[in-house]
Amino acid sequence: MDYGWSRNSDNNQDLPLISATFSLRRPFLALCAIWGVLYLQVLTGHKVLPWDAMDEFYPTVFFNAHNLRLGIAPWWNPYIYSGFPQIADPQGMLFSPLLMAWMLLRQSPSPLWFDWGVLLHLLMGGTAMLALLRRYGANAFGSLLGATVFMAGGVAAARLEHTPDMIAYAYAPVVLLAMRTFFTMPSMGRGCLMGLAAGAMVTQLVQISYLLALAALLYALAEMGSQWRPYTAASRRQCLIGTVVAVACALVIAAPQLLFSWAFMSMSNRTAVPLAASAGASLDLSAFISMFAPNGLHTFQGTYDGPASLVESYLYIGVVPMLSLFGMARALKERKLRRPVIFFIVLTVLATLYVMGTNTPFYRWLYTWLPGLTHFRRPADAAYLLNLAFAVIVGLCAAQIDLQSRDEITLLLACTAGWLALIAAQMHEHRFGLFGCAALAALALWRLRKPGSEWRATAWLIAVLVVDYSGLNLNGRFSAMNDTTRVFQRSKAVQYLQKDLNDNAGVMPWRIATQNTSTTWDNGVVLSGLSSTQGYNPLRIANYQHWYAPRESSNAHRIDNPLNASPDYTLDKLLGVKFLVMGHRTDLQAVSPPSTYTRVFGDEDVDIWRNDDTYPHVLNPQHAMFVAADQPMDASTFSSTNFHDTVWLTPRDEEDSRNDRVAAATCTGQAAAHATRWEPTQATMAVHASHAGWLVVDDLDFAGWRAQIDGVPLPIHRANGMFRAVCVPAGDHELQFTFHPLLMVADAWSHRRT
């Protein structure tokens, strides 16, 4: 029977797009149903995407969208790490076009709205995979199977928490489809679409984007190589022009994120990641046990004993897809399929070598010569690339199975039922569901004992895979959790802090510090409008990391910092920390609050301690002390300083040191200031000074910040290690601090040249 998946055997080219679009209608509707069933708990709001998705990424994207809706530039995030260059965060997704467009539809997008945005990307990628396999000539079964593997196989299900990775991964089939379409019939319009898709993928500056971009480049070269000889002269010209247009469009979309992130990373705590840091996120051969036995490494029950983490090493793509690989011999015999099958087999081999990281010489060799690789620390991220390649190979091989052959269907379903029964026998939890899946395969075998339509066989086989995934990949182990952000925002501790800080904040906000809390307290403060000295991000400002020593997240142990040690907590006082929130976790080192703090709140999760000895937002010292640019600060001297009267000028470089001494010679008066307006990227103050004097604000000094007094530029000095200070002239003035992202790039370039 013909189901609209026909190919033109005369010229070995795909049929016109209008035919492909029409033939995709039924499989697309089936794919939407599969997507809806697999992610039903999250789509209906009963659960949310797990862990990092809620603790790190949802607050980040919420900040972007909420501020844009309010007409406020989200370039600088004042709520985490005492101030953070949000526009430059490689994982910030501010420039991710479809996700931000979705989030901007709501002024205060909820976790459910965010989850829908992420999962719609996954459906987009599945649809593109469906169309790509169709263009290679796969039938309904092969196309749906490959698309389902892409959406819910392996790390696509196990790493739903890593939102930027998932977004980049979702764009990959879109890019491949656009390339396939372009090189089949090149034109400027198709080149533009190809470039836009590639640019959108790269706006998530994560390792998987890097790897997918390399894979897409290889794919483009392979496609161009296979099509170049049959091209006419006009087609070759269109191909070259279209490729140039594609590169230009990709740069237009990706350049802002690339530029800002480059600037930030050059001044961050991670200018490069040592090779040894990749060892903990490298897989070994034992990880591939999960492809055959999902609980072989005790992923679902017992104590996990595999490499890296249980989400990074989970590679199970399902029994039906694995058995469908027996169609590979037939696929390799078909001239049209031989090239793509071989290409994605090679890609699978390369991804396998990469994913094993420091366990093979291959990764060590790449680390030494492949540009950009030193910025990444998780070779296991290549498992996304592995799953993408599996999806294509499975789809093309499954299309070779004769669904009207009783022998082939019997063998396929009998093996499926037996395999699933063995998996179920190894499990204690979810056992009945998996035995039910094996029983469903046996029922399908009985119902398909007589030849019928291919769609009937396809429906049964896909149903078995959906139940398989529901019982394992998406059973809630790492695919969903309860909404912790809602619990956090409604907690009495957060409400207490909001009330007290809002009632007593004035124009500029006071801050909190956290110790031994859950990770919800890291970036979740963004959702509640609380400013914190901590956050959740692998990247921090290098100078802030050096002086304050914040953690990557609350799961990390506290870093002993003599410059902010108990009982003085000098930097906390300078940062305007009014409250210390201390959790009751037992898996981290116990910490005692300073004796000068007062306990003002307590419940089963946290205690809140009040600090009444913090410095004001703006200090006006009259005496300046100097530290050489390369000289470390003595902790005892720093802690004993009275910062009401004294400022330590801690220059960025030798030129700053000279400017500090020139300014200090005349800046000996006392100035007074109060804030009149405060926004994330701008602060305005009214200033009065009888003589030129210093003002030191409790905000971080970082590239891109500029000061003006009455509209005239005013130099910013780095004071007390990490704060902004200015010498204001005598008189009444308006002082304004503004963050300029492009000047951040210029400062980074100047710093790099120096």
N, C-alpha and C positions, 0 to 999 in steps of 0.2 A: 504493500500500500504506500501511496505518496502522501506525506504529511506536510508538504510545503518545504521540506528540507533538501530540495533538489539542487544539483550542481550541473554546471555546463561542462560536460566532458570534452567538448570540441576544443575549447581554448583554455581550459583549466583555470577559468576565472570565476569569481563569484557572480551571481546574478545581480541585477540592479538593486539598489538599496530599498526601493519601494516594495519589492517583493519580499526582501528580508524582513522589513518592518512588519508587513502583514503576517508573515509566517511566525513572527515572534509573539503575537498576541496571546495565544493560548499558553505557551510555555511561560510567558511573563506573568500571567495571572496565576499560574500554578506556583511560580517562584514567590510571588507576593504572599500566597497562602502559606507556603513553607516558612518564609520569614516571620509571618505573623504567629504561627504555631510555635516556632522555636523560641521566640523572644516574647511570648505572651505575658509572662509575669512582669517583665520590665515595661512593656508597652502599655499595660493596663495600670501601672503605678503601684502594683503590689510589692515590687522590689525595685531597686535601683542598680545601676552598674556599680561594680564593687571597688573597694579600696581606693587606689590612687585616683580613679575616675571621680570620686566624690571628695576625697581629702585634698587632692592637689589641683586637678584640672577643672572641675566644675566651678570652684570659686574664682579661678583665673579667668575663665571665659565669661562668667557672670560679671566680673569687674569690667571687662572690656565692653560688653554689651550695655550694661546698666549705665555706665558713664557716657557712652556715646549717645544713648537715648536722652540723657539729661543735658547734652550739649557740652560735656566736659571731656577734654582730651585725655585718654587713658594711657598717656605715655609713661607716667611715673606712678607706681603703686605705693602709697604711703602706709599701707596696712601691714605689710610683711617686711621682715628684715630691716625695720626702721626706715624703710624707703628702698624701692627696687625699680630698675629701669624696665618696666613692663613691656614697652615697645620692642625691646631688644631680646626678650626671652625666646630662645629657639623653640621652646615648647608652649609658648603663650597663645598661639593660634589666632592672634589679632588680625593677621592677614589671610587667614584661611577663608576663602570667599564664600563658600556655601554654608559652612558652619556659622560664620558671623552673620550672614544674611538671615539665617534661620533664627539665631538668638536675638537679633534686633527686632524681630516681630513682636517681642514682649519687652516691656520696660524692666520687669524683674523676673526674668525667666527662671522657672522652677527646675529642680532636678529632673522631673519627668520630661519637661520640654527639652532639656539638655540631652537626656537619654534618647529621645526621639531623633534629635539632630544627629547624634552619633550613629544610631542604628539605621537611619535613612541613608547615610553614607555607605553603610555596609550593603544595603539593598541596591544602591546605585552601582557599587562594585560588582555585586552578583549579577545584576542585569547586564552590565558590560561584559562580564565573563560569558553569560548566556549568548550574547550577540557575537562575541569573538569566536566561540566554538561553532556557532551557526555558520559564520563566514568561512570556517575551515571545513564545513560540510557535515558537522556532527548532527545526529538526529535528536529527537526530543529527549530521549533517555540520556544520551551522552551530555547534552548541553545542560540539562537540569541537574544531573549528577555533579558535573564539574562546578556549576554555579553554587550548589549547596555545599560542596566541600570548601569552596572559597569562603562562603559566609559563616560556616560553623565548624570547619574541620581544624584540628590541631590548635595552634596558637590563636587562630581567629576567634576561638571560644575561650581558650585558657587565658588570653591576655587582653580581654575586653577592658581591663582597668587602665591600660596605657593608651589614653585617648589620642594623643598626637600620632602614635604609631598606627593605630587603627584607621585614622583619617587618611594618612599617607597610603597605607595598604589598600584602602577602598578606592583610591584614585588609580592604582596600578593597572587594573583591567581597562579602565577608561582610556588611559594613555596607550596601551597596547592595541585596543580597538581603533583608536584614532590613527595610530601608525599604520595598522593593517589597511584601513580605509584609504589613507593618503597614498601609500605606495601602490595600492591597486589602481588608483586613478588620481594621480597628483593634480592639485590645484592650489591656488593661493588660499581659498576659503578653507579647504581641508587642512592646509598647513597651519593656518591660524588656529583652528580648533585643536590641532595636535599640540601646538605650543601652549595654548591656554590650559589644557589638561595637565601637561607636564609642569607648567609653572605653579598651578594650584597644588599639585602633589608636593612640590619642593617647599611650599610655604611652611610646612612642618619640618623644621630643620633638625630632624632626628636621624639616627643611623639608618633606619629602614628606608627613609627617603633617599639617602646617599646610595644605598645598595640598589634600590629600585631605579634610580637614575642611571647607574652604571649598567644595570640589566636592560633598561629601555634603550640605551645607546647601542648595546650589542644587538638588540632586537632590530633596531632601525638599520644598522649596517647589514644584518642578515637579510632583511626585507629588500633593501635597496640592491644588494648584491644579486638576489634572485630575480629581481624585476628589471634590472638595468638593460640587459641585452634585448629583451623583447620590446623595450620602449622605442617609440619613434623619436626623432629629433625634437619635436615639439613637446613630447612627454618628458624627455630628459630636461629640457629647459624649465618646464613647469615644476619638475621635481626639485631642481636646484633652487628656483625662486621660492617655492613653497617651504623648503627647508630653512632658508634664510628668514622667511616670515615667521616660521615656527620658533626659531631661536629668539627672534626679537620679541614675540609675544610672551614666550616663557620668561624672558628677562624682565619684561614690564611687570609681570605678576610676582615674580620671585625676588627681584632685586631689592625692594625695601627690606624684607625680612633678612636677606643675606647680608645686606650692608649694616643694618643696625646690630644684628647678632654678632657679626665679625667684630664690630667696635666693642661690644660688651665683653665678648670672650677674651679679647686681648687684654682686658683689665679685670678679669674675673679670677676666681680661685682655680679655674681649670683651663689655663692657656694650652695645656697638653696633658694627656692622661698617660702615665707610664705603662709599658707593656704588662708589667706584673699585675696591674690593677684589673686586667682583663681575665685573669685566671679564674676568679670566682664566678664569672658569668660565661665560662666556656663549657660546652657540653662534651661528653665523651660517648663512646659507642653504646654505653648502657642506656642512654636516653632513647635510643631507637627501639628499645624493648617496648616502649609505650605505643608504638605503632601497631603492635600485635597483641599486647596485653596491657590495657589501659592502667591497671593497678599493679603492674609489674614492679614499679618502684615505690609502691605504697602511696600513690598519689591521692587516693580517695579514703583510705583507711590504714591505720598503723602509722608508724613514723617514717616520713619520707626519707629515702636513702639514695637519691639520685644526684646527678650533678646540678650545679647552679641552683635554681629554685624550682618548685613543682610546677609553676606556671610556664617557666621558660623551657622546660624539657618535655612538655606534654605535646606529642606529635600525632596522636590518634586521629585518623581521618575516617574511620568507619570500616566495617567489614565488607559491605557491598562495594565501595570504591576500591578497596584493596584487591578483592577478587576480580574486579573488572580489568585489572592490569593484565590479565591473561589474554586480553584482546590486543596486546601490544604487537605481537608478531604479525597480525593482520594489518594493523595500522602502518607498520613499517613497510609492508608490501605495496601500499597505495602510494603512488608517486606524489600526489598532492599532500599527503599527510607526513611523508617521510621527513621533510625538512623541519616542520614545527615540532614533531615528536623528538627528533634528534636534538634540536635546539634546546628544548625544555629538559631533556635528559641531561645534557651538558650543564645547564643551569642548576639542575638538582645536584649534580656532583660538586659544582663550585660552591653552592650554598652549604652543602654538607661539610665540605672542608672548612669553610669559613666559620660555620656554627660551632665547630669543635675548638676554635680559638687557639689558645696556647698549647693545646694537646697535640697539635700538628705543626710541622715546620712551615706549612703553607701560610698560616696567619702571621707567623713571625716574619716571614719574608715580605708579605704584603705591608706589614706595619712599617718596615724600613723604607719603602719606596712609594707607596700609594698616597698621594697628597690628601690630607684631610682625615686620614684614619686615626691619627693620634688624638683627635678630639673625642673619640668614642671609647666606651669601656665595656660594652656588652656584645661580644661575638654572637651570643645566643639570639640576638635580634634577627639574624639571617634566617631564623626559622619561619618568619613571615614570607620571605622569598621562597623558602622551601615549600610552604603551603600553596603559594601561588603557582609554582611549577607543578606540584602534585595535581592541582585542580585542572590545569590544562591537559596534562597527560592522561589523567583519569577520564576526563570528558572525551578525548579523542579515542582512547582505547575502548571505553564503554560503548561508543557508537558502533563498534565493530561486532558486538555481540548480537547474534540473531535471536531477537525476542520472539520470533515465531517458531523457533526450534524447541521442541519439547525436551530434547536431551540437554541443550545448553541451559535452559531455564531450570530444569531439574537439578543439574549439577551446581549451578550458581546458588540456588535457594537452599539446597541441602547442605552445602558447605557453610552458607551463611548461618543457618539454624544451629549447626553443630558448633561453629566458632563462637557464636553469641552465648550458647549454653555453657561453654567452657569459661568464658569471661564471667558469666553470672555465678558460676560455681566458686570462683575465686573471691567473690564479694560477700560481705555481710550486709552492708547497707546497700540499698537500691537493688538488692538481689531479685526481688519479685518483679520489678520493672524490667530488668534485663531478661529474666526468664520469659516474661510476657513478650519481649521483642523477639526472642527465639521462637516462641509459639506463633507470633505473627508471621515470621518467615515460613514456618511450617504450614500455616494456613494459606499463605500466598502460593506455596508449592502445590497445595491441594486444589486451590481455585484456578491455577494456571496449568493444570494437567492436560487441558485441551487447548490447542492453538486458538488464539483470539487476536484482537487488534494490538498493535504495538503500544498504543496509549494505555490500554488496560494493564499490560505488563509493566509499563513505565510507572503507572500509578502505584502498583503494589510494591515495586522495588524501592521507589522513593519513600513510600510510607514506612517501609522497614528502616531505611536510613534515618528518617526523621525521629522515629521512636528510639533508635540506637543513640542518636545525638541527645535526645531528651533525657535518656537514662544515664548518660555519661558526660559528654562535653558540656551540656547545659543543664545539669542537674542541680546547680546552685553552689557547687563546690568552689568554683572560681568565676562564675558568670553573673552572679547577682547577690545582693545583700539587702538588709533592711536600711531604710533611709536614715542614716546617722546625722545628716545635715539638719533634718527637721528636728530631731531630738536635741541636737546641739543648740539650735537657735531658740528652742523653747525651754531650754534648761534654766533653772533658777540662778545658776552661777552666771550665765551670760546676761540674763535680765538684770541681775544685780550690778554687773559691771556697766552695762549700757546706761542704767539709771544714774549711777554715781558719776560716771565719766561725762555724760551729757549734761548733767546738772552743774558740773564744776569745771567744764573744759574751757570756757571762753571761746575764742576764735580758733586757736591752735589746739589740737587734741593731745591729751596725755596718752602714755603708752602702758602696755602690760608686758610682763615677761612670763614665760611658762617653763615649768620643769616637770618631767615625768608624767605628762598628760598624754591622752590619746592623740593620734595624728589629726583628728578632726579640729583640734585647737590650732593647728599650724596655719593652714590657709583659710580655715573656716571663719577666722576673724573678719575676713573680707565681707562675708555675708551679713555680719552683725555690726559692721562699722567700727570695729575695735582695731586700734593700731598696736602692733606687736613687734618685739625685737626679734622674734623667731619667724619661721615660715617653713615651707616645704618645697625645696628646689635643689637640684644638684649644683646649680650655678649660684654663686654669691659674689658680691663686690669684693675684690681681693683685699682692699684696705680694711673693709669692715670685717672680713674673715680674720685678718691679721690682728686687729685690735680687739674685736668683741668675741670672736670665735663662736659664731652661731652654728647650729646643727643643720644637717641636710633635712632632717625631719625629727619628730619626737621619738621615732624608733631608734635613733642613734644615741649613744651614750653622751653625757655631758662632757664637754671639753674643759679641762682645768685651765683657767685663764688668770694669771696673777694680776693683770690690769683691771680685772672685774671680780676680784675674789671676795668671799665673805670675810669679815662682816661688813666691809665698806660698800661693796658693789658700786664702785665709783662711776663706771660707765653707765650703769643703770640710772644713777642719779642725774648724770649729764643728759641722758636720753629722755628724761622726763617720765621714768617708769613709776607709776603710782601704785600698781598692784602686781604682786607675784602670784601666779596661779600654779599650785602644786598638786599634781595628780597622785594617785595611790598605787601606781604600778609597782609590781614587785620584781619585774624582769630587768629593771634599770637600777643603777646605783642610787641609794637613798641620799637625799639632799635635805639639809635643814635650813630653814629661813633665817635671815639675820635677826639678832636679838632686838634690834630697833624696830622691826616690823610688827604690826599688830594684826592678829587673826580676826577677820571681820565676817567670814562666811565659811561654811563647811557643809558638805553632803557626802553621799557615798562615792562620788567620783573625784571631787577636787576640794581643796581648801584654798581660800583666797586670803592673802596677807597684804595689808596696806602699808605703803611707805610714805610717811609724812615728812621725809627729809630730802625730797628731790629738789633739784635746782629748777629755777624758773625757765620758761621756754627761751627767753632771751637774756643773756648775761652781758654786763657792761663793765668788764675789768679795766683797771687803769695800768696794770703792770704786765709787761710781756716778758716771757722767758723763751729761750731758744733751744732747739734741738737740731743737730745737724741732719741733713737729709738721709744719711746712711747710718745714723746712730740710734740704737734701740733706746726706748724709754725705760728708765728705772722704775719698777712697779711701786716700790715703797715711797719714792719721791712723788710719783704721780698721785698716789692715793692720799698723801698728806697735804696736797695742794688745796688751798682755799680758792675755788674757781670763781667766787664772787669778785675777788680782787685781782686774780692772776689768770693769764691765758698762756698756755704753752703753744708756741708757733711751731708746728711740725711740718716742714715744707715737703712738697712732692719731689723736688729735685733741687739742684744747686741754684738754678735761676730763681726759683721760688725763695730759697734761703736768702739770697741777696735782696729780693724785693721785700721780704719780711723785715729785714733790718732797716731798710730805708723807711718803711711805713712806721715801724715802732719808734723811730727817732722823733716823729712829730705827733704820733697818736697817743697822747698822754692824758687827755681829758676824760671826762665821764659823760657818756651819752645815755639817753633813755629812749626806749622804743616800746610800742605796743602794736600788736597785729590788728589790722582793720579788715583784712580779707584773707581767706585761706582756701586754696584748691589744691588738688594733687600735684599740679605742675606749676603752681604759682602762689607766692605769698607776698602780701603787701603790708607794709608797716609805716606808721607815723613815727618820725624820729625827731628828737630835740637834743642838741648838744651845744653847750657853751663854748667848748673847745673840741677839736678833733679827738674822737675817742673810738674805742673798739666796741663792736657788737658781735656776740657769738650766739648763733641760733642752734637749737637742739636737733637740727636736720643734717643729714649726711652731706659731705663734700664729695661730689662725683662729676665726672666729665659731662659737659652739656649744660650745667647750671651756670647762669649768668646773673649778675647783680647790676641794677641801675638805681641811681639816686636822682630824682627829678628828671628821669629820662636819659641821664648821662651814665655811660658804663662805669662801673666801679669794680676794681679787682677783688676777687675772692681769695682769701688766704685759708689754708688748711690749719685748723686749730684743735688743740686737745686730742690730736691723733686722727680724728675722722669727721670733724664738724666744719661748717662754713662760718667764716668770720670776715667782717669788713671793717675798714677804718672810715667812719663817716665824718664829713667836715662839720664845722660849727654851723649852727642855725637850725631852722625847722625844715624838714625835708620829707619826701615820700620815698621810701626804700622798697624796691621790688626785686624778688628772686624769681627767676623763670627758668624752667627746664626746656632746652631746645634739642630735640633728637639729632638734627643734622649737625649741630655744633658738637654733640657727643662724638659723632663720627670724625669730625675734624680734629677734636682733641685726641682721639685714639690714634689717628694717623700721625699727628704731631708727636705723640708719645712713642709710637713705633719707630719713627725716624730718629728720635733722640736715642 
